[in-house]
Protein backbone atom coordinates (compact mmCIF):
# COMPACT_ATOMS: atom_id res chain seq x y z
CA UNK A 1 0.00 0.00 0.00
CA UNK A 2 1.57 3.30 -1.11
CA UNK A 3 0.63 6.59 0.45
CA UNK A 4 0.66 9.33 -2.16
CA UNK A 5 0.58 12.78 -0.57
CA UNK A 6 1.32 16.11 -2.16
CA UNK A 7 2.63 19.05 -0.25
CA UNK A 8 1.75 22.63 -1.03
CA UNK A 9 4.41 25.18 -0.20
CA UNK A 10 2.12 28.22 -0.08
CA UNK A 11 -1.48 29.36 -0.35
CA UNK A 12 -1.00 30.32 -4.00
CA UNK A 13 -0.54 26.67 -4.92
CA UNK A 14 -3.61 25.79 -2.86
CA UNK A 15 -5.68 28.31 -4.83
CA UNK A 16 -4.39 26.85 -8.10
CA UNK A 17 -5.13 23.31 -6.91
CA UNK A 18 -8.72 24.16 -5.99
CA UNK A 19 -9.22 26.46 -8.98
CA UNK A 20 -10.61 29.27 -6.79
CA UNK A 21 -8.76 32.53 -7.35
CA UNK A 22 -10.04 35.62 -5.48
CA UNK A 23 -11.58 36.97 -8.70
CA UNK A 24 -13.37 33.66 -9.41
CA UNK A 25 -14.54 33.46 -5.81
CA UNK A 26 -15.97 37.01 -5.93
CA UNK A 27 -17.72 36.24 -9.23
CA UNK A 28 -19.40 33.16 -7.75
CA UNK A 29 -21.11 35.22 -5.01
CA UNK A 30 -24.66 36.31 -5.83
CA UNK A 31 -25.54 40.03 -5.65
CA UNK A 32 -27.83 40.97 -2.74
CA UNK A 33 -30.55 43.35 -3.92
CA UNK A 34 -34.08 44.02 -2.65
CA UNK A 35 -37.30 44.27 -4.70
CA UNK A 36 -36.48 47.90 -5.62
CA UNK A 37 -33.01 47.02 -6.95
CA UNK A 38 -31.20 48.52 -3.96
CA UNK A 39 -28.37 47.10 -1.86
CA UNK A 40 -28.09 47.83 1.87
CA UNK A 41 -25.12 47.92 4.23
CA UNK A 42 -24.20 49.31 7.63
CA UNK A 43 -21.02 51.32 8.07
CA UNK A 44 -19.34 52.22 11.36
CA UNK A 45 -16.58 54.61 12.45
CA UNK A 46 -15.90 55.81 16.02
CA UNK A 47 -19.36 56.29 17.57
CA UNK A 48 -21.12 56.90 14.25
CA UNK A 49 -23.35 54.30 12.58
CA UNK A 50 -24.58 54.77 9.00
CA UNK A 51 -27.34 52.83 7.26
CA UNK A 52 -26.69 53.02 3.51
CA UNK A 53 -28.81 52.09 0.49
CA UNK A 54 -27.42 52.33 -3.05
CA UNK A 55 -29.29 52.01 -6.33
CA UNK A 56 -28.44 52.82 -9.97
CA UNK A 57 -28.86 56.52 -10.65
CA UNK A 58 -27.16 59.81 -11.41
CA UNK A 59 -24.74 60.01 -8.46
CA UNK A 60 -26.92 61.92 -5.97
CA UNK A 61 -25.97 61.38 -2.31
CA UNK A 62 -28.58 62.13 0.36
CA UNK A 63 -27.62 62.10 4.05
CA UNK A 64 -30.40 62.28 6.67
CA UNK A 65 -32.78 63.75 4.09
CA UNK A 66 -30.35 66.50 3.04
CA UNK A 67 -27.96 66.82 0.11
CA UNK A 68 -24.36 65.82 0.87
CA UNK A 69 -23.11 69.38 0.16
CA UNK A 70 -25.44 70.72 2.85
CA UNK A 71 -24.85 68.00 5.46
CA UNK A 72 -21.08 67.68 4.93
CA UNK A 73 -20.11 71.31 4.27
CA UNK A 74 -16.34 70.68 4.33
CA UNK A 75 -14.93 69.53 0.95
CA UNK A 76 -12.67 66.98 2.70
CA UNK A 77 -15.71 65.14 4.07
CA UNK A 78 -17.36 65.05 0.63
CA UNK A 79 -14.10 63.72 -0.82
CA UNK A 80 -14.20 60.88 1.75
CA UNK A 81 -17.68 59.90 0.53
CA UNK A 82 -16.55 59.82 -3.11
CA UNK A 83 -13.49 57.59 -2.53
CA UNK A 84 -15.20 54.17 -2.93
CA UNK A 85 -16.79 55.24 -6.24
CA UNK A 86 -13.46 56.57 -7.57
CA UNK A 87 -11.66 53.36 -6.56
CA UNK A 88 -14.26 51.23 -8.36
CA UNK A 89 -14.61 53.55 -11.41
CA UNK A 90 -18.33 53.93 -10.70
CA UNK A 91 -18.62 57.72 -10.34
CA UNK A 92 -22.10 59.13 -11.00
CA UNK A 93 -23.58 55.66 -11.54
CA UNK A 94 -25.27 55.14 -8.15
CA UNK A 95 -27.64 57.15 -5.97
CA UNK A 96 -26.93 56.88 -2.24
CA UNK A 97 -29.52 57.34 0.49
CA UNK A 98 -28.23 57.06 4.03
CA UNK A 99 -29.13 57.83 7.61
CA UNK A 100 -26.33 58.37 10.09
CA UNK A 101 -26.39 58.75 13.87
CA UNK A 102 -23.85 59.36 16.60
CA UNK A 103 -20.37 60.82 16.69
CA UNK A 104 -19.19 63.96 14.92
CA UNK A 105 -19.09 64.89 11.27
CA UNK A 106 -15.70 63.27 10.63
CA UNK A 107 -16.78 59.96 12.15
CA UNK A 108 -20.08 60.12 10.29
CA UNK A 109 -18.31 60.66 6.96
CA UNK A 110 -16.09 57.64 7.68
CA UNK A 111 -19.15 55.56 8.59
CA UNK A 112 -20.94 56.52 5.36
CA UNK A 113 -17.80 55.65 3.33
CA UNK A 114 -17.60 52.26 5.04
CA UNK A 115 -21.32 51.66 4.35
CA UNK A 116 -21.03 52.70 0.68
CA UNK A 117 -18.10 50.32 0.20
CA UNK A 118 -19.97 47.38 1.73
CA UNK A 119 -23.15 48.18 -0.22
CA UNK A 120 -21.20 48.35 -3.51
CA UNK A 121 -19.85 44.87 -2.85
CA UNK A 122 -23.33 43.55 -2.11
CA UNK A 123 -24.58 45.13 -5.33
CA UNK A 124 -21.59 44.04 -7.45
CA UNK A 125 -19.55 41.24 -5.75
CA UNK A 126 -16.79 41.46 -8.38
CA UNK A 127 -15.65 44.76 -6.83
CA UNK A 128 -14.48 43.08 -3.61
CA UNK A 129 -10.76 42.75 -4.55
CA UNK A 130 -10.66 46.41 -5.63
CA UNK A 131 -12.30 47.63 -2.41
CA UNK A 132 -10.21 45.32 -0.24
CA UNK A 133 -6.95 46.57 -1.78
CA UNK A 134 -8.06 50.18 -1.20
CA UNK A 135 -8.69 49.44 2.49
CA UNK A 136 -12.34 50.48 2.39
CA UNK A 137 -13.72 47.28 3.95
CA UNK A 138 -11.67 47.45 7.12
CA UNK A 139 -13.70 48.82 10.01
CA UNK A 140 -11.49 51.39 11.76
CA UNK A 141 -12.01 50.24 15.35
CA UNK A 142 -10.31 53.19 17.07
CA UNK A 143 -12.69 54.76 19.58
CA UNK A 144 -12.28 57.40 22.28
CA UNK A 145 -10.64 56.06 25.42
CA UNK A 146 -12.85 56.23 28.50
CA UNK A 147 -12.24 58.68 31.35
CA UNK A 148 -10.68 57.18 34.48
CA UNK A 149 -11.46 58.23 38.04
CA UNK A 150 -8.82 60.43 39.66
CA UNK A 151 -7.95 61.90 36.26
CA UNK A 152 -9.12 65.04 34.47
CA UNK A 153 -9.54 63.14 31.19
CA UNK A 154 -8.58 59.64 30.05
CA UNK A 155 -4.91 60.10 30.97
CA UNK A 156 -4.39 63.76 31.89
CA UNK A 157 -3.80 64.41 35.58
CA UNK A 158 -5.23 67.36 37.45
CA UNK A 159 -2.98 70.45 37.53
CA UNK A 160 -0.43 70.30 40.35
CA UNK A 161 -0.61 73.10 42.91
CA UNK A 162 2.37 73.61 45.21
CA UNK A 163 0.37 75.83 47.58
N, C-alpha and C positions, 0 to 999 in steps of 0.2 A: 504494500500500500504506500503510494507516494503522496506526499503532502505538498501541493503546489500553492504557494502563497506569493503574492506580489507586494512589494513595498512601494509606497508613494513617498517621495522625499518632501513634497510641499503641497499646499492646498491647490495650487495651480494645476498639478497633475490630477488631483481628485476631481476638480471641475471638468477637466478634459475627459476623465474616465466616465463620469456620470452624464456628460453632455450638457450640463446646466451652467452656462456662463451667466454673469449678472444681467446682461442684456436679455438673454433668452428667458431667464427667470422673471424679470420685470414684465416681459411681453406675455407671459402665461397667466399673469394676474388679471382678473376681470375688473373693469372700471366700476366704481360704486357711485351710481347716480340715482336720484329720486324720480318721481313721476314727472316733475317739471324740468328734468334735465340738469339739475344742480348737484354739486358735490359739497359735502359739509365736513368741516374739521374744526377742532378746538386748538387754539394756540395759547401758550403761556410764556410769561417773562416776568420775573420779580413777583409782584403781587397782582399783576394784571392777567385777566383771562379774557380771551377773544373767541367769540363764536362766529365762524366765517362760512359763508355760502358763496360759491362761484358758479357762474353760468356763462355760456357764450354770449358775447355782446360787443360793445364799442369801447370798453376800457374804463367805464365809470366806476369809481370806488365810493361807496357810501358807508360812513361810520356813524353809528348811533343816530341814523336818520338825517345826518348832515353830510354835505360834500366833504371829501378829504381835505380840500384846500381851506375849508372853514374850520374843521375840527383840528387838523394838524397844520397850524399856521406856519411853523418853521419849515423851510425847504429841506432840511436834513431829515426830518421825520417823514416827509413825503417820499424822499429818495429811498429810505429804508423800506417803505411799502412797495416800491417799484422793483426792488432787487430780484425777487423770485421770478418775475416776468422777464426781466432782462436776461437772467441766467438761462432761462428756458426758451428764449426767442419767441415769446408769446405776448409781446406788448400790444395793447389795444385789442386783444382778442377775447378777453373775459370781463364781465361785470362782477364786481365784488360787493356783497352786502354783509356788513358785520356789526355785531354789538360787542362792546368791550366794557369791562368793569374793573375797578380796583387799580391801585398804583397811580403813577404819574404819567404824563404824556409820553416820555421816553420808553417806559416799560410797556405802555399800551401799544406803541408803534412796533416794538419788538414782538409783542404777542400777536398782533395782526399779521406781521410778516411770517411768523411761525405757522399761523393758521392758514395763510394763503399757500405756503409751500406744501403743507400736508394735504390741503384740498386739491391742489393741482395734481398731486400724485394719485389721489383717489379718482380724479377725473380722467387722468392720462397716466397709467402706471409706467409707461416707458420713460417718463421723465425722472424716475427715481435715481438713477446713477448721476444725472446732471445735478440734481438738487443735493444729493448726498455729498458730492465732491465740492459743492459750493458752501457746505456747512449749514444749510438752511433747515435741516431736519433735527439737528441737535438742540435739545431744550436747554437753554442756558439756565442752570439751576442756582446761580448765585442770588441769594436773597439777603436782606438786611439782617445783620446780627442783632440778637435781642439785647435789651438793656439789662445789666446785672445790678443787684442791690449793692449799695455802698459805692456806686460809681455814678458819675454825672451822665454818662452815655454808656455805650457798650463796653468801652475800654478806658475812656478818659476819666481821670481822677478829679475830685473836687480841688479847687485852687487852694494851695497851701498858704496859711496865714501864720507868720511868726508870732504876731501879737494879737 
